[in-house]
Amino acid sequence: MAESLVPPLFEREDGSAPGPFYVIKDRCLICSLPTETAPVNIQYHQRSCTGCSTKMTTHCLVSRQPETPEELDRMIEVMAGSCVEAYRYCGSDPEILRCLIEAGCKEHCDALIRGRHGNWG
């Protein structure tokens, strides 16, 4: 059974892989923590920037949703370590929500902020 998603609270980076994990558009600072921690799932990408002097801007995006327990652990580590809180989860999987709460990432879970899943801690 596929996991249900809630509407994301923020706009995703363009080109992101569909699914519950996402990066807030224009928030990532390209610090390298995400791409080094979860290189299978997070990559840099460039897009046009009309207000930039360089005409291009670089951001991280979720290039592939986690498919293994190790990839999920790495994604949670990225979410917990993001200094600008750019990484979000808009899924409803109770086990993933529990893991995110235990990692101190409750505020990164769109479903919990929207109050759709009762009292998760």
JOBEL-V343436 format. One record per residue. RES is the residue in one small letter. BURIAL is 1 if it has 24 or more other ideal C-beta (glycine too) atoms within 12 Angstrom, else 0. Layout:
BEGIN
res=<RES	RES>
burial=<BURIAL	BURIAL>
END
This chain:
BEGIN
res=<m	a	e	s	l	v	p	p	l	f	e	r	e	d	g	s	a	p	g	p	f	y	v	i	k	d	r	c	l	i	c	s	l	p	t	e	t	a	p	v	n	i	q	y	h	q	r	s	c	t	g	c	s	t	k	m	t	t	h	c	l	v	s	r	q	p	e	t	p	e	e	l	d	r	m	i	e	v	m	a	g	s	c	v	e	a	y	r	y	c	g	s	d	p	e	i	l	r	c	l	i	e	a	g	c	k	e	h	c	d	a	l	i	r	g	r	h	g	n	w	g>
burial=<0	0	0	0	1	1	0	1	0	0	0	1	1	0	0	1	1	0	1	1	1	1	1	1	1	0	1	1	0	1	0	0	1	1	1	0	1	1	0	1	1	1	1	1	1	0	0	0	0	0	0	0	0	0	0	0	0	0	1	1	1	1	1	0	1	1	0	0	0	0	1	1	0	1	1	1	1	1	1	1	1	1	0	0	1	1	1	1	1	1	1	1	1	0	0	1	1	0	1	1	1	0	1	0	1	1	0	1	1	1	1	1	0	0	0	0	1	0	0	1	0>
END
